[in-house]
C-alpha cells in the first residue's frame, strides 16, 4: 500500500532517504527498475508490492539478450540507455539533497 506502519520516529524521520512522500501519507520508492525483457517487470507489477512503484520508473525492452553479453551491451541495452538515464535524471532532480546512488544489478542475467 505504500503506507508507513511502524511506530519509530527515527525511521519516519529518515524515510525520505529511499522514498518520496505522496499524497495521503503514501510513500513511493525512489527506484528505477530496468530490464531488457518485459516479463520480469510484469512479475513485479503484478506482485504484492507492484503498486507502490511509480509506473514511469519501469523501463524495459521487448526482448532479452538471451544470456549474450554483447547483445545486451551493444544492441538491446544501447536502445534503452537514454530512457533509463532520463528516468534517473528525473528522480535525481526531485531530490532536495542528492548524496549518491545505490545500484543493484546482475552481470550474467539469470531472471
Buried (B, 14 or more C-beta within 10 A) or exposed (E): EBEBEEEEEEEEEEBBEEBBEEEEEBBBBBBBBBBBBBEBBEEBBEEEEBEBBBEEBBBBBEEBBEEEEEBBEEBBBEEBEEBBEEBBEEBEEEEEEEEEEEEEEEEEBEE
